[in-house]
Amino acid sequence: MKTQVAIIGAGPAGLLLGHLLKAEGIDCVVVERQTPDYVLSRIRAGVLEQITVSLLERLGLDGRLKAEGLVEHGFNLADGERLIRIDCMGLTGKSVVVYGQTEITRDLMDAAPSRGLEVIYGAEDVALHGVESDAPAITFRKNGAERRIEARFIAGCDGFHGPSRKAIPASAAREYERVYPFGWLGILADVPPCHEELIYANHERGFALASMRSHTRSRYYIDVPLTERVEDWSDERLWDELAVRLGPDAAANITRGPALEKSIAPLRSYVFEPMRHGSLLLCGDAAHIVPPTGAKGLNLAASDVHYAAEALRGYFTRADNDGIADYSAKALARVWKCERFSWSLTKLMHRFPDDGPFERAMQVAELDYIASSVAAQTSIAENYVGLPV
């Protein structure tokens, strides 16, 4: 099989890129190792910046998002005594939309057949070949048969554990990583949220987050040591801990219910450079990971896809190679700013094992400064709603 762009990974990044390319008349094929049901079973965040919303609007795939998404004009930081509201709309004129990543994936997946986007699921042993040439290819096995797709470019949208990043030689790459000494224990339940906006809480017992997926489905998190096991946290124990960490005002409005899903997600900050090598472009988690504190993971993938789609459109429609050449630098400039924000918010709202009285005093002082400073709140709001693309 031959195509112009072979896309590895049918998560939201790969599907979004595929739809954008097809809309420009650029031939592409998406290859995914898992089944559609498995892809949709992955529970992820759902706070969307304008870049993500705009791309779905451009494709005309924002119908359910508009009907079901929750527009959030702000969010809250809790310091144990008060809620510090960050008025994103008032400070920046922008908002975010709460709409689950699973739902975005479903919308993109459902639209693929009618728009001629071919997605090959169940592709085993995917391997990349000739990425330093102008004629790269990918090979894989499907139903026991060997398959090969030849392309002009390969887009690696296959996540942190996929094969794309590994196709770039170590001599041409540089990695940056910070692994955090805790994970987020999350519970998803069909209960109304305890607050109309998200709450990020810094409590003496640890971090907590109150968020939502809809008016009737809530997502809560607490941070726990990496040695903890989900099996040791009954629903009741987790609800009790959330009530303590979120504070009495939020606790009074918590509706408890059985867990639909419960898991512990480790936290890390990670950046791989460059994001382009020869005819291979990396997008999303294949190139970078952010802790979920700043709600940047999916949105960074969307901005990568935006840059990649523009670069590929220039190449195929105008024979312009500048966008391809500049892709990595342009994407990484935004990646590092988002990494900075996610890292700083993680440091502010979590208790690290090695922190002492001085570090705690710095958190208290920073939160007090944020509570009293419009400039500080504006900076946080600008980063939260999304920096310019």
C-alpha positions as CSV (number, residue, x, y, z in Angstrom):
1,M,0.0,0.0,0.0
2,K,1.2,3.5,-0.8
3,T,0.0,6.8,0.8
4,Q,1.3,10.3,1.4
5,V,1.3,10.2,5.2
6,A,1.3,7.1,7.4
7,I,0.0,7.8,10.9
8,I,0.8,5.5,13.7
9,G,-1.7,5.6,16.6
10,A,-5.5,6.0,16.5
11,G,-5.8,8.0,19.7
12,P,-7.1,11.5,19.6
13,A,-3.9,12.9,18.1
14,G,-3.6,10.4,15.3
15,L,-7.3,10.6,14.4
16,L,-7.4,14.4,14.6
17,L,-4.3,14.6,12.3
18,G,-5.9,12.1,9.9
19,H,-9.1,14.1,9.6
20,L,-7.3,17.4,9.1
21,L,-5.1,15.9,6.3
22,K,-8.1,14.3,4.6
23,A,-9.9,17.6,4.7
24,E,-7.0,19.1,2.7
25,G,-7.1,16.3,0.2
26,I,-3.9,14.7,1.5
27,D,-3.9,10.9,1.4
28,C,-3.2,9.2,4.7
29,V,-3.8,5.9,6.6
30,V,-3.9,5.4,10.4
31,V,-2.5,2.3,11.9
32,E,-3.4,1.2,15.5
33,R,-2.2,-1.7,17.5
34,Q,-5.3,-2.0,19.7
35,T,-9.0,-2.6,18.9
36,P,-11.5,0.2,18.8
37,D,-13.1,-0.9,22.0
38,Y,-9.7,-0.9,23.8
39,V,-8.9,2.6,22.5
40,L,-12.3,3.9,23.8
41,S,-11.8,2.2,27.2
42,R,-8.8,4.4,28.1
43,I,-10.0,6.9,30.7
44,R,-8.3,10.3,30.3
45,A,-8.7,13.9,31.1
46,G,-11.1,16.3,29.4
47,V,-10.3,20.0,30.0
48,L,-10.0,21.5,26.5
49,E,-8.2,24.6,25.5
50,Q,-9.4,26.7,22.6
51,I,-6.9,25.1,20.2
52,T,-8.5,21.7,20.7
53,V,-12.1,23.1,20.4
54,S,-11.1,25.1,17.3
55,L,-9.7,22.1,15.5
56,L,-12.9,20.1,16.1
57,E,-15.0,23.1,15.0
58,R,-12.9,23.4,11.8
59,L,-13.7,19.8,11.0
60,G,-17.4,20.1,11.8
61,L,-17.1,17.5,14.5
62,D,-18.0,19.6,17.4
63,G,-21.7,18.8,17.6
64,R,-21.7,16.7,20.7
65,L,-19.0,18.9,22.2
66,K,-21.3,21.9,21.9
67,A,-24.3,20.0,23.2
68,E,-22.7,18.1,26.1
69,G,-19.5,20.0,26.9
70,L,-19.4,22.2,30.1
71,V,-18.0,25.7,29.5
72,E,-15.8,26.6,32.5
73,H,-15.1,30.3,33.0
74,G,-12.7,29.7,35.9
75,F,-11.3,27.2,38.4
76,N,-10.2,27.2,42.0
77,L,-7.1,26.7,44.1
78,A,-7.8,25.6,47.7
79,D,-5.2,26.2,50.4
80,G,-7.0,24.5,53.3
81,E,-8.7,27.6,54.5
82,R,-10.3,29.2,51.4
83,L,-11.0,28.8,47.7
84,I,-8.9,31.1,45.5
85,R,-10.9,31.5,42.3
86,I,-9.0,32.1,39.1
87,D,-11.4,34.0,36.8
88,C,-10.2,32.9,33.4
89,M,-12.9,34.6,31.5
90,G,-12.6,37.9,33.4
91,L,-8.8,37.9,33.2
92,T,-8.2,36.7,29.6
93,G,-11.6,36.7,27.9
94,K,-11.2,32.9,27.3
95,S,-12.7,29.8,28.9
96,V,-12.1,26.0,28.8
97,V,-14.5,23.3,28.0
98,V,-14.9,20.1,30.0
99,Y,-15.5,17.2,27.5
100,G,-13.9,13.8,28.0
101,Q,-11.0,12.7,25.9
102,T,-12.9,9.4,25.3
103,E,-15.8,11.3,23.8
104,I,-13.4,13.2,21.4
105,T,-11.9,9.9,20.4
106,R,-15.4,8.5,19.8
107,D,-16.4,11.5,17.7
108,L,-13.3,11.2,15.5
109,M,-13.6,7.5,15.3
110,D,-17.3,7.5,14.3
111,A,-16.7,10.1,11.6
112,A,-13.8,8.3,9.9
113,P,-15.7,6.0,7.6
114,S,-18.0,8.7,6.1
115,R,-15.0,10.9,5.5
116,G,-12.8,8.3,3.9
117,L,-10.2,8.1,6.7
118,E,-8.9,4.6,6.7
119,V,-8.0,3.3,10.1
120,I,-6.4,-0.2,10.5
121,Y,-6.9,-1.6,13.9
122,G,-5.2,-4.7,15.4
123,A,-1.9,-3.9,13.7
124,E,0.8,-6.0,15.5
125,D,4.6,-5.5,15.6
126,V,4.6,-2.1,13.9
127,A,8.0,-1.1,12.7
128,L,9.4,2.0,11.0
129,H,11.8,1.9,8.1
130,G,13.9,4.5,6.3
131,V,12.8,7.5,8.3
132,E,16.0,9.3,7.3
133,S,15.0,9.0,3.6
134,D,12.3,10.5,1.4
135,A,10.6,7.1,1.1
136,P,9.9,5.8,4.6
137,A,7.7,2.8,5.3
138,I,6.0,1.0,8.1
139,T,5.4,-2.7,8.4
140,F,3.1,-4.7,10.6
141,R,1.1,-7.9,10.9
142,K,-2.6,-8.0,10.6
143,N,-4.5,-11.3,11.0
144,G,-1.2,-13.1,10.7
145,A,-0.3,-11.5,7.3
146,E,2.6,-9.2,6.8
147,R,1.6,-5.7,5.6
148,R,3.7,-2.7,4.4
149,I,2.7,0.9,3.9
150,E,5.0,3.2,1.9
151,A,4.7,6.9,2.4
152,R,6.4,10.3,2.1
153,F,6.1,11.1,5.8
154,I,5.3,9.1,8.9
155,A,3.5,10.8,11.9
156,G,4.2,9.1,15.2
157,C,1.1,9.6,17.3
158,D,1.6,6.3,19.2
159,G,2.1,7.5,22.8
160,F,5.0,7.1,25.2
161,H,5.4,3.4,24.7
162,G,5.0,3.3,20.9
163,P,7.7,2.5,18.3
164,S,8.0,5.9,16.6
165,R,10.2,7.7,19.0
166,K,12.5,4.7,19.2
167,A,13.1,4.9,15.5
168,I,15.1,8.1,16.1
169,P,18.8,7.2,16.8
170,A,20.0,8.1,20.3
171,S,22.9,10.0,18.7
172,A,20.4,12.5,17.2
173,A,18.2,12.8,20.3
174,R,18.0,14.3,23.8
175,E,15.7,13.4,26.6
176,Y,14.6,15.4,29.6
177,E,12.7,13.7,32.4
178,R,11.4,14.3,36.0
179,V,9.6,11.4,37.7
180,Y,7.5,12.4,40.6
181,P,7.4,10.5,43.9
182,F,3.6,10.0,43.9
183,G,0.7,9.1,41.6
184,W,-2.9,10.2,41.3
185,L,-5.5,7.8,42.7
186,G,-8.6,8.6,40.7
187,I,-12.3,7.6,41.0
188,L,-14.9,8.1,38.3
189,A,-18.5,7.9,39.5
190,D,-22.0,8.8,38.2
191,V,-22.6,11.5,40.8
192,P,-23.1,15.3,40.3
193,P,-19.9,17.3,40.9
194,C,-19.4,19.0,44.3
195,H,-18.7,22.3,42.7
196,E,-19.5,24.0,39.4
197,E,-15.8,24.5,38.7
198,L,-12.7,22.4,39.2
199,I,-10.9,22.6,42.6
200,Y,-7.2,21.9,43.0
201,A,-6.5,21.5,46.8
202,N,-3.3,21.6,48.7
203,H,-4.0,20.0,52.1
204,E,-1.6,18.9,54.9
205,R,-2.6,15.3,54.1
206,G,-1.8,15.9,50.4
207,F,-3.2,17.0,47.1
208,A,-6.8,16.5,45.9
209,L,-8.7,17.5,42.7
210,A,-12.5,17.7,42.2
211,S,-13.4,17.7,38.5
212,M,-16.3,16.5,36.4
213,R,-17.2,15.0,33.0
214,S,-20.8,16.2,33.0
215,H,-23.5,17.4,35.3
216,T,-24.0,13.8,36.4
217,R,-20.5,12.3,36.2
218,S,-17.6,13.3,38.4
219,R,-13.9,12.6,38.5
220,Y,-11.9,13.0,41.7
221,Y,-8.2,12.4,42.5
222,I,-5.9,12.4,45.5
223,D,-2.1,11.9,45.4
224,V,-0.7,8.8,47.0
225,P,2.8,7.3,47.3
226,L,3.8,5.1,44.4
227,T,3.8,2.1,46.8
228,E,0.1,2.3,47.2
229,R,-2.2,-0.3,45.6
230,V,-5.7,0.4,44.3
231,E,-6.9,-2.7,46.0
232,D,-6.2,-1.2,49.4
233,W,-8.5,1.8,48.7
234,S,-12.2,1.0,49.1
235,D,-14.7,3.5,47.7
236,E,-15.6,4.5,51.2
237,R,-12.0,5.1,52.2
238,L,-11.3,7.2,49.1
239,W,-14.5,9.3,49.6
240,D,-13.5,9.9,53.2
241,E,-10.0,11.1,52.2
242,L,-11.4,13.4,49.5
243,A,-13.8,15.0,52.0
244,V,-10.9,15.8,54.3
245,R,-8.5,17.1,51.6
246,L,-11.0,19.2,49.7
247,G,-12.1,21.0,52.8
248,P,-15.5,21.4,54.6
249,D,-17.2,23.6,52.0
250,A,-16.6,21.2,49.1
251,A,-17.1,18.1,51.3
252,A,-20.6,19.3,52.2
253,N,-21.5,19.0,48.6
254,I,-19.9,15.7,47.7
255,T,-22.3,13.1,46.5
256,R,-20.8,9.6,47.0
257,G,-21.4,6.7,44.7
258,P,-19.8,3.4,43.5
259,A,-16.7,3.7,41.3
260,L,-17.1,3.2,37.6
261,E,-13.3,3.2,37.3
262,K,-10.5,3.5,39.9
263,S,-6.8,3.6,39.1
264,I,-3.4,5.1,40.1
265,A,-1.6,7.1,37.4
266,P,2.1,7.8,38.0
267,L,3.2,11.4,37.2
268,R,6.2,12.5,35.1
269,S,7.5,15.4,33.1
270,Y,9.2,14.3,29.9
271,V,10.4,15.9,26.7
272,F,12.1,14.3,23.7
273,E,14.0,16.4,21.2
274,P,13.8,16.8,18.3
275,M,10.2,16.1,17.4
276,R,11.2,15.6,13.7
277,H,13.9,13.4,12.3
278,G,14.0,13.1,8.5
279,S,10.6,12.1,7.3
280,L,9.3,11.3,10.8
281,L,7.2,13.7,12.9
282,L,6.3,13.0,16.5
283,C,3.0,14.3,18.0
284,G,1.6,14.1,21.5
285,D,2.8,11.6,24.1
286,A,5.3,10.1,21.7
287,A,7.3,13.3,22.3
288,H,6.3,14.6,25.7
289,I,4.5,13.9,28.9
290,V,3.1,16.4,31.4
291,P,1.8,15.8,34.9
292,P,-2.0,16.2,34.7
293,T,-2.1,19.1,37.1
294,G,-2.2,21.7,34.4
295,A,-4.6,19.8,32.1
296,K,-2.1,20.1,29.2
297,G,-1.6,16.6,27.8
298,L,-4.4,16.4,25.3
299,N,-4.2,20.1,24.4
300,L,-0.4,19.8,23.7
301,A,-1.1,16.9,21.4
302,A,-3.7,19.1,19.6
303,S,-1.2,21.9,19.1
304,D,1.4,19.4,17.8
305,V,-1.2,18.2,15.4
306,H,-2.1,21.7,14.3
307,Y,1.6,22.5,13.5
308,A,2.1,19.1,11.8
309,A,-1.0,19.5,9.7
310,E,0.0,23.0,8.6
311,A,3.5,21.8,7.8
312,L,2.3,18.8,5.7
313,R,-0.3,20.9,4.0
314,G,2.4,23.3,2.9
315,Y,4.6,20.5,1.6
316,F,1.9,18.7,-0.4
317,T,-0.1,21.7,-1.7
318,R,2.6,24.3,-2.2
319,A,5.8,22.2,-2.4
320,D,6.9,24.3,0.7
321,N,9.4,22.5,2.9
322,D,9.8,25.3,5.4
323,G,7.0,24.1,7.7
324,I,8.5,20.6,7.9
325,A,11.9,22.0,8.7
326,D,10.5,24.3,11.4
327,Y,8.0,21.8,12.9
328,S,10.1,20.6,15.8
329,A,11.3,24.0,16.9
330,K,7.8,25.5,16.7
331,A,6.1,22.7,18.5
332,L,8.8,22.5,21.2
333,A,8.6,26.2,22.0
334,R,5.0,25.6,23.1
335,V,5.7,22.3,24.7
336,W,8.3,23.7,27.1
337,K,6.1,26.6,28.2
338,C,3.3,24.1,29.0
339,E,5.8,21.8,30.8
340,R,6.8,24.8,32.9
341,F,3.3,25.6,33.9
342,S,2.4,21.9,34.7
343,W,5.6,21.5,36.7
344,S,5.1,24.8,38.6
345,L,1.4,24.0,39.5
346,T,2.4,20.5,40.6
347,K,5.1,21.9,42.9
348,L,2.7,24.4,44.3
349,M,-0.2,22.0,45.1
350,H,1.6,18.8,46.2
351,R,3.6,17.9,49.3
352,F,6.9,16.3,48.2
353,P,8.5,13.7,50.5
354,D,11.7,15.7,50.8
355,D,10.1,19.0,51.5
356,G,10.6,20.6,54.9
357,P,9.2,23.6,56.7
358,F,10.8,26.0,54.3
359,E,9.3,24.5,51.2
360,R,5.9,24.4,52.9
361,A,6.3,28.1,53.9
362,M,7.0,28.9,50.3
363,Q,3.8,27.2,49.1
364,V,1.8,29.1,51.7
365,A,3.4,32.4,50.6
366,E,2.9,31.7,47.0
367,L,-0.8,30.8,47.5
368,D,-1.3,34.0,49.6
369,Y,0.4,36.0,46.9
370,I,-1.9,34.5,44.2
371,A,-4.9,35.2,46.3
372,S,-4.1,38.9,46.5
373,S,-2.5,39.6,43.1
374,V,-4.4,40.1,39.9
375,A,-1.1,39.9,38.0
376,A,-0.4,36.4,39.4
377,Q,-4.0,35.2,38.7
378,T,-3.7,36.6,35.1
379,S,-0.5,34.6,34.5
380,I,-2.1,31.4,35.8
381,A,-5.3,32.0,33.8
382,E,-3.3,32.7,30.6
383,N,-1.5,29.4,30.9
384,Y,-4.6,27.4,32.0
385,V,-6.8,28.5,29.0
386,G,-3.9,27.9,26.6
387,L,-1.0,30.0,25.3
388,P,-1.2,31.2,21.7
389,V,-0.5,28.7,18.9
